[in-house]
Amino acid sequence: MHTIEGRADLVKDPDTGAIINIDDAAHRSAVAGAKARERAKQQLNNNTTEINSIKEELTEIKTLLKALIDGR
């Protein structure tokens, strides 16, 4: 592997010419960020499902209240 001039975190594979990032901390940070984004996405989905459920229940309550009022 050949180091890239001015970049201690990058090396070049002599066989393939690929540039490889060897900064473990950056990799761990990227993985942690991806996991955090996935957790946030899941939380948003859970919140959306719960909000939709509450909306349905509220609609049902309103319907029942209207039926009670109309029945008087």
Kinemage of the C-alpha trace (Angstrom):
@kinemage 1
@onewidth
@group {chain A} dominant
@subgroup {mainchain}
@vectorlist {calphas} color= white
{ca met a 1} P 0.000 0.000 0.000
{ca his a 2} L 1.236 3.461 -0.858
{ca thr a 3} L 0.329 6.454 1.278
{ca ile a 4} L -1.361 9.403 -0.372
{ca glu a 5} L 0.738 12.537 -0.106
{ca gly a 6} L -0.659 14.907 2.496
{ca arg a 7} L -3.238 12.378 3.734
{ca ala a 8} L -2.285 10.039 6.574
{ca asp a 9} L -5.758 8.500 6.473
{ca leu a 10} L -5.640 7.321 2.836
{ca val a 11} L -3.583 4.679 1.045
{ca lys a 12} L -3.558 3.465 -2.536
{ca asp a 13} L -3.683 -0.228 -3.371
{ca pro a 14} L -0.928 -0.825 -5.954
{ca asp a 15} L -2.752 -3.779 -7.541
{ca thr a 16} L -6.164 -2.201 -8.085
{ca gly a 17} L -5.401 1.492 -7.780
{ca ala a 18} L -8.201 1.810 -5.228
{ca ile a 19} L -7.973 4.583 -2.664
{ca ile a 20} L -8.636 3.121 0.793
{ca asn a 21} L -9.516 5.058 3.937
{ca ile a 22} L -7.624 3.521 6.857
{ca asp a 23} L -8.990 5.884 9.519
{ca asp a 24} L -10.689 3.516 11.984
{ca ala a 25} L -12.171 6.355 14.036
{ca ala a 26} L -13.865 7.823 10.953
{ca his a 27} L -15.259 4.398 10.072
{ca arg a 28} L -16.608 3.853 13.587
{ca ser a 29} L -18.120 7.330 13.503
{ca ala a 30} L -19.797 6.657 10.144
{ca val a 31} L -21.212 3.345 11.382
{ca ala a 32} L -22.487 4.969 14.588
{ca gly a 33} L -24.083 7.755 12.541
{ca ala a 34} L -25.812 5.238 10.282
{ca lys a 35} L -27.153 3.359 13.308
{ca ala a 36} L -28.377 6.605 14.871
{ca arg a 37} L -30.154 7.567 11.646
{ca glu a 38} L -31.782 4.134 11.488
{ca arg a 39} L -32.967 4.451 15.114
{ca ala a 40} L -34.358 7.926 14.375
{ca lys a 41} L -36.152 6.599 11.292
{ca gln a 42} L -37.660 3.734 13.308
{ca gln a 43} L -38.743 6.146 16.044
{ca leu a 44} L -40.409 8.374 13.448
{ca asn a 45} L -42.257 5.363 12.025
{ca asn a 46} L -43.371 4.324 15.513
{ca asn a 47} L -44.551 7.850 16.304
{ca thr a 48} L -46.445 8.060 13.012
{ca thr a 49} L -48.185 4.750 13.704
{ca glu a 50} L -49.123 5.859 17.208
{ca ile a 51} L -50.431 9.244 15.986
{ca asn a 52} L -52.553 7.530 13.334
{ca ser a 53} L -53.976 5.198 15.974
{ca ile a 54} L -54.834 8.135 18.238
{ca lys a 55} L -56.497 9.931 15.324
{ca glu a 56} L -58.656 6.873 14.613
{ca glu a 57} L -59.646 6.607 18.276
{ca leu a 58} L -60.492 10.320 18.400
{ca thr a 59} L -62.661 9.975 15.309
{ca glu a 60} L -64.483 7.078 16.955
{ca ile a 61} L -65.014 9.107 20.148
{ca lys a 62} L -66.371 12.039 18.140
{ca thr a 63} L -68.751 9.735 16.305
{ca leu a 64} L -70.004 8.265 19.576
{ca leu a 65} L -70.462 11.746 21.102
{ca lys a 66} L -72.436 12.917 18.083
{ca ala a 67} L -74.633 9.811 18.334
{ca leu a 68} L -75.269 10.516 22.029
{ca ile a 69} L -76.112 14.166 21.335
{ca asp a 70} L -78.382 13.307 18.403
{ca gly a 71} L -80.157 10.659 20.460
{ca arg a 72} L -81.384 13.184 23.017
